[in-house]
């Protein structure tokens, strides 16, 4: 039987090309090698999103985003966390034996308490229990599906380690290989996607190139990429250009070599380099954007996909939960 890859997707907004290249594409590529499972982590999202209408819409958007990037619901499990109630049962069982001290050490929680301390506030100011127990819910997501590998960004490494710790402690306590110990799978691409200001592409830097922007808007954003003040005539160093580093992510080998020559030869202005970049990005994103628009205009299709996925997911989850309940004596 092939190994299982599983990842959770937080519905926190429409992805940009950095998310696409650094997270979505590598996660979807694992489908070739693994039995893959993707779910929308909507219970994790309610820790921060307190507007029901907004969340509902974000869930549709993120589902449409992954489907349009090539997630094939016939080949992978695709479901909503909230449609698999076994998750919450396992989460409660795991909470019973998870040391509070482990949660105290979680980076996300520690960051808030450190900020509070510095501001002279109570250290737990603004901290909800959802944030505090976030790693336990995430462990339940992963362990419920007998996951071998979890494709995530480096920022999630501690959560995966905690999941492994929690599973190991559980297995030790109840004597046996009841829960499978997962490993993180970190994509290398994540760090190299630069935003339009040359820093890492990130929503919090406001420097993103959106994945689904209409072509006109996409071009406008690409034209805003920050450059130096070299004139058209001057030869340019491709290896110091954000435009070129983005170009390399989308263009074919031959195109990359041809553009490198143009940079070095001089006579090409930044406007032209940006136009070339726009064209290769547009060629990649246009079909994805068309898929996205089509899928978003048919919400019942999204509902159906997720419903079917959740039914299949529950069957897998129920089997794990039976093992767990039997081990703890509440079967
Ligand atoms: N914490 C992850 C993130 O912020 C989302 C997530 C929730 C997740 N549950 C998961 C990822 C289980 C992988 C596996 O991106």
Boltz pocket constraint, residues with backbone or C-beta under 6 A from the ligand:
constraints:
  - pocket:
      binder: B
      contacts: [[A, 6], [A, 7], [A, 8], [A, 9], [A, 10], [A, 41], [A, 44], [A, 137], [A, 138], [A, 141], [A, 142], [A, 150], [A, 151], [A, 152], [A, 156], [A, 159]]
      max_distance: 6.0
